[in-house]
Amino acid sequence: MLPRNRWFIAAALAYALLGGLVGLVWLADPALLSGYALRAHAHLMLVGFIGMMIFGVALHVLPRFTGRALFSERMADVQFVLANLGLLGMVSGWLASMPPAVGVGGGVLWLGFLLFAVNIVMTVRPWGRRG
């Protein structure tokens, strides 16, 4: 497995722990966190844990299932950076009650998702040369 795919998996586990911690703090005393803490918790768990896990596993197995190399390893590397910076920006913005950070983070995160979609579509495409 490529190091980047392991990084996605490691990030997924870190986000699960962080998301769980945010949830526990909110349960212990909701006044300790911003009113947007549940959004931060949900995104850490869904995009952070589940999404990053899917990215790491999909980038590893889909090329093998299709018999094609991943369309662009560089695109996947950039996706890793954008997805993580975007998620951290959104979560930080919610926890600090800074809507502009949420918006910028969300846009950066969306670009990471877009790169993943393009890379996967081009990898599993039914046309063109294999290999």
Residue, then its C-alpha position, 0 to 999 in steps of 0.5 A: m500500500l502506498p504511504r499516501n493511502r496509509w496516511f488517509i487511513a491514519a487520518a481517518l483514525a485520528y479524526a474518529l478519536l477527535g470527533g469522539l472527544v468533541g462529542l464527549v466534551w459536548l455531552a459532559d458540558p455543552a457550554l464548553l463548546s460553540g453552538y456549532a460543536l455538533r456540526a464539527h462532531a458530525h463532520l469529523m466523524l462522517v467526512g473525517f473518519i468515514g470519508m478519509m477511510i473510503f479515500g484510502v481504501a478506494l485509492h488502493v483497491l479500485p485500481r486493482f479491481t479494474g486492472r488499471a493504474l490510478f489515473s493520477e497519483r499526484m492528483a491523489d496526493v493533492q486531494f489528501v492535502l486539500a481534504n484534510l486542510g478543508l476539513l480542519g478549516m471547517v471544524s476550526g471555524w465552527l468551534a471558534s465561531m468563525p463563519p468565514a473559516v467554515g466557508v473557506g474550509g468547505g470550499v477547499l474540502w469540496l475541491g478535494f472531493l472533486l479531485f477524488a471523483v475525477n481520479i476515480v472516474m478516470t481510473v474505472r472508466p470503460w474506455g481507453r487503454r488498460g495498464 
